């Protein structure tokens, strides 16, 4: 694993709609690896292997993260914000944040009190950021409506090869698709591989829709994260019994291609690699949902990395699961020359 690059991804702000700074780092990194890189007007970056192949496999990992955008500056110099993605508001108060204004500014998400106790019945419009400004004019010299805001938390190493930080959803997936392409190249894959770090998944899913519409892939896999069920109060009956360190997670869903899932399971068996399963009877809440609706219909599935505390400033994941997902996808890609995607085939 290239932890240095992964940590660089995790410490670079990439709120949904503001992904370009991180995308430029992805472009530079993949070019250093000798990979052809494409971009589009949507903001996606696509790393390409074997473009001459008639079989085109699209791997998507979204590069954006949840966060906030400034909507208003009060007379007192406080910043009001709106959510960019599924922020858990109960955890926001008292957190330090970084405001990406004319320069980087540190702030604190203020407390909302009721008789001296912190309120939890809040809306995004109740939140405010205290940067220490004393007036609207002072704040407006550095901050404008539309500026992005993230939690200041970045990445810390825990025990047993696990990490904590914000934005693991879905920097882990973005890292994985890039390194699955590089590993597949090492293993001699012959199919076309298009590893896309997509924009906008947390808000609009526009990135995946546009890249799939343009590429018209033979099949696609969205690599994302999935709620684990191995901590107190979690519900295994929601998605399944999913554990950190238990390996990549395949998906049973109405939206998932059974032949692609079968080939992924076969690849895991060849590697002697354990896999887990999530059950999502309807949509998956990933880029796969939009890819599924492009062109004449794209066989698609999701491979997920177990994650604790999703959409918080302190998501927790196992780097072992990331490494194993890279290996699974690389092996899958190497076994695809005779792929049969017909759902009616025995």
SERO-4910 file (N, C-alpha, C, O; in steps of 0.05 Angstrom, whole numbers):
BEGIN
 pado doro    nc1    nc2    nc3   cac1   cac2   cac3    cc1    cc2    cc3    oc1    oc2    oc3
  Unk    A     17    -24      0      0      0      0     17     25      0     38     26     14
  Unk    A      9     44    -16     23     70    -16      8     88      4     -9    105     -3
  Unk    A     15     86     30      2    101     51      7    131     48    -10    147     55
  Unk    A     30    138     37     36    167     34     16    180     16      6    201     21
  Unk    A     10    167     -7     -9    178    -26    -37    177    -14    -52    197    -16
  Unk    A    -44    155      0    -71    154     12    -74    176     32    -95    189     33
  Unk    A    -55    181     49    -57    202     69    -57    229     57    -71    248     67
  Unk    A    -43    233     34    -45    258     20    -74    263     10    -84    285     11
  Unk    A    -86    242      0   -114    244     -9   -132    251     15   -150    268     12
  Unk    A   -128    239     38   -145    243     61   -141    271     74   -159    280     88
  Unk    A   -118    283     69   -113    309     81   -118    332     62   -113    355     68
  Unk    A   -128    326     38   -135    346     18   -166    349     18   -180    330     12
  Unk    A   -176    373     24   -204    378     24   -216    374     -3   -205    382    -24
  Unk    A   -240    361     -4   -253    355    -29   -283    353    -25   -296    333    -32
  Unk    A   -294    375    -14   -323    375     -9   -338    373    -36   -328    384    -57
  Unk    A   -360    359    -36   -375    355    -61   -380    382    -75   -393    400    -65
  Unk    A   -370    383   -100   -371    408   -115   -345    423   -116   -341    441   -132
  Unk    A   -326    415    -99   -300    428    -97   -277    408    -98   -259    408    -81
  Unk    A   -278    390   -117   -259    367   -118   -234    372   -134   -216    354   -134
  Unk    A   -231    394   -148   -210    396   -168   -182    396   -156   -164    385   -169
  Unk    A   -178    408   -133   -151    408   -121   -141    379   -117   -118    373   -123
  Unk    A   -159    362   -107   -151    334   -103   -149    319   -130   -131    302   -133
  Unk    A   -166    325   -148   -165    312   -174   -138    318   -188   -128    300   -202
  Unk    A   -128    342   -185   -102    348   -196    -80    331   -184    -61    323   -198
  Unk    A    -82    325   -159    -62    307   -146    -65    279   -157    -44    265   -161
  Unk    A    -89    270   -162    -94    243   -174    -81    242   -201    -67    223   -208
  Unk    A    -86    263   -218    -75    264   -245    -44    262   -244    -33    246   -259
  Unk    A    -32    278   -227     -3    278   -226      8    251   -217     28    242   -228
  Unk    A     -5    239   -197      4    214   -186      2    192   -207     21    176   -211
  Unk    A    -20    190   -221    -23    169   -241     -5    173   -265      5    153   -277
  Unk    A      0    197   -273     19    203   -294     47    194   -286     62    184   -303
  Unk    A     54    198   -261     80    189   -251     82    158   -253    105    148   -256
  Unk    A     60    144   -252     60    115   -254     60    106   -283     59     82   -289
  Unk    A     61    125   -302     61    118   -330     34    111   -342     33     96   -361
  Unk    A     13    121   -329    -15    115   -338    -26    138   -354    -22    161   -347
  Unk    A    -41    132   -375    -55    152   -390    -78    162   -374    -93    146   -362
  Unk    A    -82    189   -373   -102    201   -356   -120    219   -374   -110    235   -389
  Unk    A   -146    216   -371   -165    233   -385   -181    249   -364   -183    241   -341
  Unk    A   -192    272   -373   -210    287   -356   -235    294   -372   -235    291   -397
  Unk    A   -255    304   -359   -278    313   -373   -288    340   -361   -278    348   -340
  Unk    A   -307    352   -373   -317    378   -364   -333    377   -339   -340    397   -327
  Unk    A   -340    353   -331   -354    349   -306   -335    350   -282   -344    356   -259
  Unk    A   -309    345   -287   -289    344   -265   -279    317   -258   -262    314   -240
  Unk    A   -288    296   -273   -278    269   -268   -250    267   -278   -242    280   -297
  Unk    A   -235    249   -266   -209    240   -276   -210    210   -281   -219    195   -264
  Unk    A   -201    202   -305   -203    174   -312   -175    164   -320   -163    175   -339
  Unk    A   -165    144   -306   -140    132   -313   -145    107   -330   -164     92   -324
  Unk    A   -130    104   -352   -137     85   -372   -115     64   -376    -91     71   -378
  Unk    A   -123     39   -378   -105     16   -384   -117      1   -407   -141     -5   -407
  Unk    A   -101     -6   -427   -110    -22   -450   -134    -10   -465   -154    -23   -468
  Unk    A   -132     15   -474   -155     28   -488   -162     14   -514   -184     19   -524
  Unk    A   -144     -2   -525   -150    -16   -550   -169    -40   -547   -180    -50   -566
  Unk    A   -173    -49   -522   -190    -72   -517   -219    -66   -522   -229    -45   -516
  Unk    A   -234    -85   -535   -263    -82   -538   -279    -84   -512   -301    -75   -511
  Unk    A   -267    -96   -492   -280    -99   -466   -271    -75   -449   -247    -71   -444
  Unk    A   -290    -59   -440   -284    -35   -425   -297    -38   -397   -321    -40   -394
  Unk    A   -280    -39   -377   -289    -41   -349   -285    -14   -335   -263     -5   -332
  Unk    A   -307     -3   -326   -306     22   -312   -306     17   -282   -325      4   -271
  Unk    A   -286     26   -268   -284     25   -239   -288     54   -228   -273     72   -236
  Unk    A   -307     58   -211   -313     84   -200   -308     85   -170   -318     68   -156
  Unk    A   -294    105   -162   -291    112   -133   -295    142   -130   -279    157   -142
  Unk    A   -315    151   -115   -320    180   -115   -299    194    -98   -292    185    -76
  Unk    A   -291    217   -107   -269    232    -95   -280    254    -76   -265    266    -61
  Unk    A   -306    258    -77   -317    280    -60   -324    270    -32   -327    246    -27
  Unk    A   -326    289    -14   -333    283     14   -356    301     23   -361    322     10
  Unk    A   -370    294     45   -390    311     56   -376    336     68   -353    335     75
  Unk    A   -392    356     72   -382    381     85   -403    402     85   -427    396     86
  Unk    A   -395    427     83   -413    450     84   -405    470     63   -383    470     52
  Unk    A   -424    489     57   -418    513     42   -430    537     56   -452    535     67
  Unk    A   -414    558     56   -423    583     69   -447    594     54   -446    596     29
  Unk    A   -468    602     68   -492    614     55   -496    643     62   -508    658     47
  Unk    A   -485    651     86   -492    678     96   -472    686    117   -461    669    132
  Unk    A   -467    712    119   -450    722    141   -468    741    157   -480    760    147
  Unk    A   -469    736    183   -486    753    201   -472    780    207   -449    783    201
  Unk    A   -488    798    218   -477    824    226   -454    821    245   -436    838    246
  Unk    A   -455    800    262   -434    796    282   -409    782    271   -390    778    285
  Unk    A   -410    773    246   -387    760    234   -388    729    235   -368    716    229
  Unk    A   -411    718    244   -414    689    244   -420    680    215   -433    694    200
  Unk    A   -412    655    209   -417    644    183   -440    624    185   -439    606    202
  Unk    A   -460    627    168   -482    607    166   -476    589    143   -464    597    123
  Unk    A   -485    563    145   -477    544    125   -500    526    117   -520    524    132
  Unk    A   -497    513     94   -515    492     85   -499    467     82   -475    468     78
  Unk    A   -512    444     84   -498    418     82   -492    411     53   -509    416     35
  Unk    A   -469    401     48   -462    389     22   -460    359     27   -438    348     33
  Unk    A   -482    345     25   -483    316     31   -495    310     58   -505    328     71
  Unk    A   -495    285     65   -509    275     88   -495    279    114   -487    259    127
  Unk    A   -491    303    123   -477    309    148   -495    301    172   -519    304    171
  Unk    A   -482    290    192   -496    283    217   -495    308    236   -475    312    249
  Unk    A   -517    323    236   -517    349    250   -512    347    280   -501    365    292
  Unk    A   -521    325    292   -518    322    321   -489    321    329   -482    327    352
  Unk    A   -471    315    310   -443    313    317   -427    338    309   -403    340    313
  Unk    A   -441    358    298   -427    381    287   -418    401    308   -397    413    306
  Unk    A   -435    405    328   -430    427    347   -404    423    362   -398    401    372
  Unk    A   -390    445    365   -364    444    379   -341    434    363   -318    434    374
  Unk    A   -345    426    339   -323    415    322   -308    438    310   -319    459    302
  Unk    A   -281    434    308   -265    454    293   -268    448    263   -270    425    254
  Unk    A   -269    470    248   -273    467    219   -252    485    204   -240    503    216
  Unk    A   -249    478    179   -232    494    162   -249    507    140   -264    493    126
  Unk    A   -248    533    138   -263    548    118   -244    555     96   -223    567    100
  Unk    A   -251    546     71   -233    551     48   -242    576     34   -254    576     13
  Unk    A   -235    599     47   -241    625     37   -218    635     20   -205    620      6
  Unk    A   -213    661     21   -191    673      6   -164    661     16   -144    661      1
  Unk    A   -164    652     40   -143    635     51   -156    615     70   -180    618     77
  Unk    A   -141    596     80   -152    576     98   -157    589    125   -138    602    136
  Unk    A   -180    586    136   -188    599    162   -198    577    180   -215    561    172
  Unk    A   -189    577    205   -199    558    225   -223    571    239   -224    594    245
  Unk    A   -243    554    243   -267    563    258   -277    541    276   -266    518    276
  Unk    A   -297    547    291   -310    528    309   -340    528    304   -352    549    302
  Unk    A   -352    505    300   -380    503    297   -393    509    325   -388    494    344
  Unk    A   -408    530    326   -418    540    352   -438    521    365   -449    503    353
  Unk    A   -442    526    391   -461    510    407   -488    523    407   -491    547    409
  Unk    A   -509    507    405   -537    515    407   -547    505    434   -550    481    438
  Unk    A   -554    523    452   -560    515    479   -590    518    485   -604    536    474
  Unk    A   -600    501    503   -627    503    514   -625    499    544   -620    476    553
  Unk    A   -628    521    559   -624    519    588   -597    508    596   -594    493    615
  Unk    A   -577    516    581   -550    509    587   -541    482    576   -517    476    577
  Unk    A   -559    467    564   -552    441    552   -551    443    522   -566    458    510
  Unk    A   -534    427    510   -531    427    481   -555    415    468   -564    393    475
  Unk    A   -567    430    448   -590    420    434   -582    399    413   -560    400    402
  Unk    A   -599    380    409   -595    360    388   -617    361    367   -614    350    345
  Unk    A   -639    376    372   -661    379    353   -655    402    335   -669    423    337
  Unk    A   -635    399    318   -626    423    302   -629    417    273   -630    394    264
  Unk    A   -630    439    258   -629    439    229   -603    452    219   -590    466    235
  Unk    A   -596    447    194   -572    460    184   -573    490    186   -552    503    190
  Unk    A   -596    501    183   -599    531    184   -594    541    212   -589    565    215
  Unk    A   -594    524    233   -588    533    260   -558    536    265   -550    551    282
  Unk    A   -542    521    249   -513    521    254   -500    547    247   -510    563    231
  Unk    A   -478    552    261   -462    576    254   -433    570    260   -427    553    277
  Unk    A   -415    584    247   -386    580    251   -374    605    262   -379    627    252
  Unk    A   -359    602    284   -346    624    297   -316    623    290   -302    605    299
  Unk    A   -308    642    273   -280    644    265   -265    665    281   -241    670    276
  Unk    A   -279    678    299   -266    700    314   -271    727    302   -261    747    313
  Unk    A   -285    728    280   -291    754    268   -310    770    286   -325    758    302
  Unk    A   -308    796    284   -325    814    301   -346    829    286   -362    844    298
  Unk    A   -346    826    259   -366    841    243   -369    827    216   -352    812    207
  Unk    A   -391    833    202   -395    823    175   -373    832    157   -363    817    140
  Unk    A   -365    858    160   -345    869    142   -318    854    145   -304    849    125
  Unk    A   -310    849    169   -285    835    174   -286    806    162   -267    798    150
  Unk    A   -308    793    166   -311    766    155   -311    766    124   -299    749    111
  Unk    A   -326    785    113   -330    786     84   -304    792     69   -302    787     45
  Unk    A   -284    803     83   -258    808     71   -244    781     64   -226    781     47
  Unk    A   -251    760     78   -238    734     74   -257    712     65   -247    692     54
  Unk    A   -282    714     70   -301    693     65   -324    703     48   -333    726     51
  Unk    A   -334    686     29   -356    693     12   -376    670     12   -369    647     16
  Unk    A   -402    676      8   -422    655      4   -413    636    -18   -403    644    -39
  Unk    A   -416    610    -13   -406    589    -32   -380    577    -24   -373    556    -35
  Unk    A   -365    589     -6   -339    577      2   -345    551     16   -365    547     30
  Unk    A   -326    532     13   -328    506     25   -318    505     53   -300    520     61
  Unk    A   -330    486     69   -322    483     97   -320    453    102   -337    437     94
  Unk    A   -298    445    115   -295    417    123   -288    416    153   -279    435    165
  Unk    A   -292    392    165   -281    388    191   -251    388    190   -239    379    170
  Unk    A   -238    398    211   -208    400    211   -195    372    214   -172    369    206
  Unk    A   -210    353    226   -198    326    230   -188    315    203   -202    318    182
  Unk    A   -165    302    203   -154    290    179   -152    260    182   -171    246    178
  Unk    A   -128    250    189   -125    221    191   -106    215    214    -86    228    218
  Unk    A   -113    194    229    -97    184    251    -95    153    249   -114    140    239
  Unk    A    -73    142    257    -69    113    257    -78    101    283    -71    111    305
  Unk    A    -94     80    281   -103     65    304    -88     39    306    -69     34    290
  Unk    A    -96     21    324    -84     -5    326    -93    -23    304   -114    -18    291
  Unk    A    -78    -45    299    -86    -66    281    -91    -57    252   -109    -65    238
  Unk    A    -73    -38    243    -73    -29    215    -99    -15    208   -109    -18    186
  Unk    A   -110     -1    227   -135     14    222   -130     44    225   -111     53    238
  Unk    A   -146     59    211   -143     89    211   -170    102    217   -191     90    214
  Unk    A   -168    127    226   -192    143    232   -188    170    218   -166    181    218
  Unk    A   -210    181    208   -209    207    197   -234    214    182   -253    198    181
  Unk    A   -235    239    172   -258    246    156   -252    240    126   -229    239    118
  Unk    A   -273    236    111   -270    232     83   -260    204     74   -254    200     51
  Unk    A   -259    185     93   -253    158     84   -274    149     64   -269    133     46
  Unk    A   -299    159     67   -320    156     48   -318    180     29   -326    202     36
  Unk    A   -307    177      5   -299    152     -6   -271    154    -18   -265    143    -39
  Unk    A   -253    167     -3   -225    168    -12   -214    139    -13   -198    133    -30
  Unk    A   -224    122      5   -215     94      4   -222     81    -23   -206     66    -34
  Unk    A   -246     86    -32   -255     75    -58   -239     87    -81   -231     72    -99
  Unk    A   -234    113    -80   -219    126   -101   -191    115   -102   -180    109   -124
  Unk    A   -178    112    -79   -151    100    -77   -152     72    -89   -134     64   -104
  Unk    A   -172     57    -82   -174     29    -90   -176     25   -120   -162      9   -131
  Unk    A   -193     41   -133   -196     37   -162   -170     44   -177   -163     31   -196
  Unk    A   -155     64   -167   -130     72   -180   -110     49   -177    -96     42   -196
  Unk    A   -108     38   -153    -88     17   -148    -96    -10   -158    -79    -27   -163
  Unk    A   -122    -14   -162   -131    -39   -175   -122    -38   -204   -114    -59   -215
  Unk    A   -123    -15   -217   -113    -12   -244    -83    -18   -245    -74    -33   -262
  Unk    A    -68     -6   -227    -39    -10   -227    -32    -39   -221    -13    -50   -233
  Unk    A    -46    -52   -203    -41    -80   -197    -49    -98   -220    -35   -117   -226
  Unk    A    -71    -92   -233    -79   -107   -256    -59   -105   -279    -54   -125   -293
  Unk    A    -46    -82   -282    -25    -79   -302     -2    -97   -295     10   -110   -312
  Unk    A      6    -98   -269     28   -115   -261     22   -145   -267     40   -160   -274
  Unk    A     -4   -152   -264    -12   -180   -267    -18   -187   -296    -24   -210   -302
  Unk    A    -16   -167   -314    -19   -173   -343    -47   -173   -353    -53   -187   -373
  Unk    A    -65   -157   -341    -92   -156   -350    -93   -146   -379    -78   -128   -387
  Unk    A   -111   -158   -395   -114   -151   -423   -138   -133   -429   -139   -120   -450
  Unk    A   -158   -133   -412   -182   -117   -417   -177    -88   -413   -158    -80   -399
  Unk    A   -194    -71   -424   -192    -43   -419   -202    -36   -391   -224    -45   -383
  Unk    A   -186    -21   -377   -194    -13   -349   -194     17   -348   -176     31   -357
  Unk    A   -216     28   -338   -221     57   -336   -227     63   -307   -249     60   -298
  Unk    A   -206     72   -293   -209     77   -264   -216    106   -260   -199    124   -263
  Unk    A   -241    111   -253   -251    139   -252   -254    148   -223   -267    134   -207
  Unk    A   -241    170   -216   -246    183   -191   -268    204   -197   -263    225   -210
  Unk    A   -292    198   -187   -315    214   -196   -322    236   -176   -316    234   -153
  Unk    A   -336    256   -187   -344    279   -171   -373    277   -164   -389    263   -178
  Unk    A   -381    291   -142   -409    296   -137   -426    274   -127   -451    276   -126
  Unk    A   -415    251   -118   -431    229   -110   -448    236    -85   -471    227    -83
  Unk    A   -437    251    -67   -451    256    -42   -474    275    -45   -491    278    -27
  Unk    A   -476    289    -68   -497    309    -72   -515    303    -97   -539    305    -95
  Unk    A   -503    296   -119   -519    294   -144   -513    268   -160   -530    260   -176
  Unk    A   -491    254   -154   -482    231   -170   -477    238   -199   -478    220   -216
  Unk    A   -473    263   -205   -469    271   -233   -444    260   -245   -444    253   -269
  Unk    A   -423    257   -230   -398    249   -242   -399    221   -254   -391    217   -276
  Unk    A   -411    202   -239   -413    175   -249   -431    174   -274   -425    159   -293
  Unk    A   -453    189   -273   -471    189   -296   -457    198   -321   -459    186   -343
  Unk    A   -442    220   -319   -429    231   -343   -406    214   -353   -403    210   -377
  Unk    A   -390    202   -335   -368    186   -344   -378    160   -357   -367    151   -377
  Unk    A   -398    148   -346   -409    124   -358   -423    129   -384   -421    113   -403
  Unk    A   -437    152   -386   -450    159   -411   -429    163   -434   -433    156   -457
  Unk    A   -407    175   -426   -386    180   -446   -371    155   -454   -366    150   -478
  Unk    A   -364    138   -435   -347    115   -441   -363     91   -452   -352     75   -467
  Unk    A   -389     89   -445   -405     66   -453   -391     40   -446   -384     24   -464
  Unk    A   -386     35   -420   -370     11   -413   -385    -15   -417   -410    -16   -419
  Unk    A   -370    -36   -419   -381    -63   -421   -394    -71   -394   -415    -83   -394
  Unk    A   -381    -64   -373   -391    -68   -346   -378    -48   -327   -358    -35   -335
  Unk    A   -389    -45   -304   -378    -25   -285   -380    -35   -257   -398    -51   -250
  Unk    A   -362    -25   -240   -362    -31   -212   -357     -5   -197   -338      9   -201
  Unk    A   -375      1   -178   -372     24   -161   -358     14   -135   -368     -5   -122
  Unk    A   -336     26   -128   -322     18   -103   -328     40    -82   -319     63    -85
  Unk    A   -342     32    -61   -350     51    -41   -346     39    -14   -333     18    -11
  Unk    A   -358     51      7   -357     40     34   -384     31     42   -405     39     30
  Unk    A   -385     13     62   -411      3     73   -410      3    103   -389     -2    115
  Unk    A   -432     10    116   -434      9    145   -426    -18    156   -438    -39    148
  Unk    A   -407    -19    173   -401    -45    187   -422    -48    209   -436    -30    217
  Unk    A   -424    -73    219   -443    -78    241   -429    -90    265   -441   -106    280
  Unk    A   -404    -82    269   -388    -95    290   -382    -75    313   -362    -78    326
  Unk    A   -400    -56    317   -396    -38    340   -423    -35    354   -444    -40    343
  Unk    A   -422    -25    379   -446    -24    396   -469     -8    383   -465     15    374
  Unk    A   -493    -20    383   -516     -6    373   -521     -9    344   -542      0    334
  Unk    A   -502    -20    329   -506    -24    300   -526    -47    296   -530    -64    313
  Unk    A   -537    -48    272   -558    -67    266   -550    -85    243   -552    -77    220
  Unk    A   -541   -109    249   -534   -127    227   -557   -134    209   -553   -141    185
  Unk    A   -582   -132    219   -605   -138    202   -610   -116    181   -626   -120    163
  Unk    A   -596    -94    183   -599    -72    163   -586    -79    137   -599    -78    116
  Unk    A   -561    -87    137   -546    -94    113   -534   -121    113   -528   -133     92
  Unk    A   -530   -132    137   -517   -158    140   -495   -156    162   -491   -135    174
  Unk    A   -483   -179    167   -461   -181    187   -435   -173    173   -423   -190    160
  Unk    A   -427   -148    177   -404   -137    163   -384   -127    183   -391   -111    201
  Unk    A   -359   -136    180   -339   -130    200   -313   -118    188   -305   -126    167
  Unk    A   -301    -99    203   -275    -89    195   -255   -112    196   -255   -128    214
  Unk    A   -238   -113    175   -219   -134    174   -230   -160    162   -215   -180    160
  Unk    A   -255   -160    156   -268   -185    145   -266   -187    115   -274   -208    104
  Unk    A   -254   -168    102   -250   -169     73   -270   -153     57   -289   -141     69
  Unk    A   -267   -152     30   -285   -137     13   -314   -146     16   -319   -169     23
  Unk    A   -332   -128     10   -361   -134     13   -374   -133    -15   -373   -113    -28
  Unk    A   -385   -156    -23   -401   -158    -47   -430   -152    -41   -438   -153    -18
  Unk    A   -445   -146    -61   -472   -135    -57   -494   -151    -71   -493   -156    -95
  Unk    A   -514   -160    -55   -539   -171    -66   -559   -148    -68   -567   -138    -47
  Unk    A   -566   -141    -92   -584   -119    -96   -599   -123   -122   -589   -136   -141
  Unk    A   -623   -111   -124   -638   -112   -150   -622    -97   -172   -626   -103   -195
  Unk    A   -605    -79   -164   -590    -64   -184   -564    -77   -192   -551    -68   -211
  Unk    A   -556    -99   -179   -530   -111   -184   -531   -133   -204   -551   -148   -206
  Unk    A   -511   -135   -221   -509   -156   -241   -500   -182   -228   -479   -184   -216
  Unk    A   -517   -203   -230   -510   -229   -219   -485   -241   -232   -469   -252   -218
  Unk    A   -482   -239   -259   -458   -250   -271   -432   -236   -261   -412   -249   -256
  Unk    A   -433   -209   -257   -409   -195   -247   -404   -204   -219   -381   -208   -212
  Unk    A   -424   -206   -202   -420   -215   -175   -408   -243   -174   -391   -249   -158
  Unk    A   -418   -260   -192   -407   -288   -193   -378   -288   -200   -362   -302   -188
  Unk    A   -370   -271   -220   -342   -270   -228   -325   -259   -206   -302   -267   -203
  Unk    A   -335   -240   -191   -320   -229   -168   -316   -250   -147   -294   -253   -135
  Unk    A   -337   -265   -141   -335   -287   -121   -315   -308   -131   -299   -319   -114
  Unk    A   -315   -314   -157   -295   -334   -167   -267   -323   -164   -249   -338   -158
  Unk    A   -263   -297   -169   -237   -285   -166   -227   -287   -137   -204   -293   -132
  Unk    A   -245   -282   -119   -238   -284    -90   -230   -313    -83   -211   -317    -68
  Unk    A   -245   -332    -95   -238   -360    -89   -211   -367   -100   -196   -382    -87
  Unk    A   -204   -358   -124   -177   -363   -135   -155   -352   -117   -134   -364   -114
  Unk    A   -161   -330   -104   -141   -317    -87   -141   -329    -58   -123   -324    -43
  Unk    A   -161   -345    -52   -164   -354    -24   -172   -331     -6   -164   -331     17
  Unk    A   -187   -312    -17   -193   -287     -3   -222   -288      8   -240   -295     -6
  Unk    A   -225   -282     33   -252   -281     45   -267   -256     35   -255   -234     33
  Unk    A   -292   -259     30   -310   -237     23   -334   -237     41   -341   -257     53
  Unk    A   -346   -214     44   -370   -210     59   -392   -202     40   -387   -194     17
  Unk    A   -417   -202     50   -440   -195     33   -458   -175     47   -464   -178     71
  Unk    A   -466   -154     32   -487   -136     41   -512   -143     25   -511   -152      2
  Unk    A   -535   -137     37   -561   -141     23   -575   -114     22   -582   -103     42
  Unk    A   -579   -105     -3   -593    -79     -7   -614    -84    -29   -608    -81    -52
  Unk    A   -638    -91    -21   -657   -100    -41   -664    -80    -63   -672    -88    -84
  Unk    A   -661    -54    -57   -668    -34    -77   -643    -21    -87   -624    -35    -95
  Unk    A   -642      6    -87   -618     20    -96   -596     17    -75   -601     10    -52
  Unk    A   -571     24    -84   -549     20    -66   -538     46    -53   -523     44    -34
  Unk    A   -547     69    -64   -536     94    -53   -508     99    -60   -493    112    -46
  Unk    A   -499     88    -83   -472     92    -93   -473    101   -122   -495    103   -134
  Unk    A   -450    106   -134   -448    113   -162   -461     92   -180   -470     99   -202
  Unk    A   -462     67   -171   -474     46   -187   -503     53   -195   -512     44   -216
  Unk    A   -517     67   -178   -545     73   -183   -548     90   -209   -567     86   -224
  Unk    A   -530    109   -213   -531    126   -236   -520    112   -261   -531    115   -283
  Unk    A   -498     97   -257   -487     83   -280   -507     64   -292   -509     60   -316
  Unk    A   -523     52   -274   -544     33   -282   -564     45   -302   -577     30   -317
  Unk    A   -567     71   -302   -587     84   -318   -576     96   -343   -590    112   -357
  Unk    A   -551     90   -350   -539    102   -374   -541     84   -398   -543     59   -395
  Unk    A   -540     96   -422   -540     80   -447   -563     61   -449   -586     67   -442
  Unk    A   -556     37   -458   -576     16   -462   -578     -2   -437   -591    -23   -438
  Unk    A   -564      6   -416   -563    -10   -392   -536    -22   -388   -526    -37   -406
  Unk    A   -523    -16   -366   -496    -26   -361   -497    -46   -338   -506    -40   -316
  Unk    A   -487    -71   -342   -484    -89   -320   -465    -77   -299   -443    -70   -305
  Unk    A   -475    -74   -274   -460    -59   -254   -464    -73   -227   -484    -86   -222
  Unk    A   -444    -70   -210   -446    -78   -183   -429    -60   -165   -415    -42   -175
  Unk    A   -430    -65   -140   -415    -50   -120   -397    -69   -104   -405    -90    -96
  Unk    A   -372    -61   -101   -354    -74    -82   -348    -53    -60   -339    -31    -66
  Unk    A   -352    -61    -35   -350    -41    -14   -329    -48      7   -322    -72     10
  Unk    A   -320    -28     20   -300    -30     42   -314    -24     68   -327     -3     71
  Unk    A   -313    -42     88   -327    -37    113   -318    -12    127   -294     -5    127
  Unk    A   -337      3    138   -331     28    151   -348     32    176   -372     27    176
  Unk    A   -335     40    198   -350     48    222   -354     78    222   -337     94    213
  Unk    A   -377     87    233   -382    115    239   -384    132    213   -373    154    213
  Unk    A   -397    122    193   -398    136    167   -411    164    170   -429    168    186
  Unk    A   -400    182    154   -409    210    153   -405    224    179   -422    240    188
  Unk    A   -383    218    193   -375    233    216   -346    243    212   -333    235    192
  Unk    A   -336    260    230   -308    268    227   -288    247    234   -264    251    231
  Unk    A   -297    224    243   -278    203    253   -287    176    243   -292    158    259
  Unk    A   -289    173    217   -295    147    205   -271    128    210   -248    137    211
  Unk    A   -276    102    213   -255     83    219   -257     60    199   -278     49    194
  Unk    A   -234     52    188   -232     31    169   -206     15    173   -188     25    187
  Unk    A   -205     -9    161   -181    -25    162   -166    -23    135   -178    -27    114
  Unk    A   -140    -17    137   -124    -16    113   -121    -44    100   -116    -46     76
  Unk    A   -124    -65    116   -123    -92    105   -146    -96     86   -143   -109     65
  Unk    A   -170    -86     93   -193    -88     75   -188    -74     48   -196    -83     27
  Unk    A   -174    -51     50   -168    -36     26   -149    -52      8   -154    -55    -16
  Unk    A   -128    -62     20   -109    -79      5   -122   -103     -8   -116   -109    -31
  Unk    A   -139   -116      6   -153   -140     -4   -172   -133    -27   -175   -149    -45
  Unk    A   -185   -110    -25   -203   -101    -46   -187    -95    -72   -197   -101    -94
  Unk    A   -164    -83    -69   -146    -79    -92   -140   -105   -105   -142   -108   -130
  Unk    A   -132   -125    -89   -124   -151   -100   -148   -165   -113   -145   -177   -135
  Unk    A   -171   -164   -101   -195   -176   -112   -201   -165   -140   -206   -179   -159
  Unk    A   -201   -138   -142   -209   -126   -167   -188   -131   -189   -195   -136   -212
  Unk    A   -162   -132   -181   -141   -137   -201   -144   -166   -211   -142   -171   -235
  Unk    A   -150   -185   -194   -154   -212   -202   -178   -215   -220   -178   -229   -240
  Unk    A   -200   -202   -212   -224   -201   -228   -218   -191   -257   -227   -203   -276
  Unk    A   -204   -169   -259   -197   -157   -285   -181   -176   -302   -184   -177   -326
  Unk    A   -163   -191   -289   -146   -210   -304   -161   -234   -314   -151   -248   -332
  Unk    A   -184   -239   -303   -199   -263   -312   -222   -257   -330   -240   -274   -334
  Unk    A   -223   -233   -342   -247   -224   -356   -247   -228   -387   -266   -220   -400
  Unk    A   -227   -240   -398   -225   -241   -427   -249   -256   -440   -258   -249   -462
  Unk    A   -260   -276   -426   -283   -290   -437   -308   -285   -421   -324   -303   -417
  Unk    A   -312   -260   -413   -334   -253   -395   -361   -258   -409   -365   -252   -433
  Unk    A   -380   -269   -393   -407   -273   -403   -426   -258   -384   -429   -266   -361
  Unk    A   -438   -236   -394   -454   -219   -377   -484   -224   -380   -501   -209   -370
  Unk    A   -491   -245   -394   -519   -252   -399   -532   -262   -374   -525   -284   -364
  Unk    A   -551   -248   -362   -564   -257   -338   -581   -282   -341   -589   -294   -322
  Unk    A   -587   -289   -367   -603   -313   -372   -586   -338   -376   -597   -360   -377
  Unk    A   -560   -334   -377   -542   -358   -380   -541   -374   -355   -543   -363   -333
  Unk    A   -538   -400   -358   -536   -418   -335   -509   -414   -321   -504   -428   -301
***
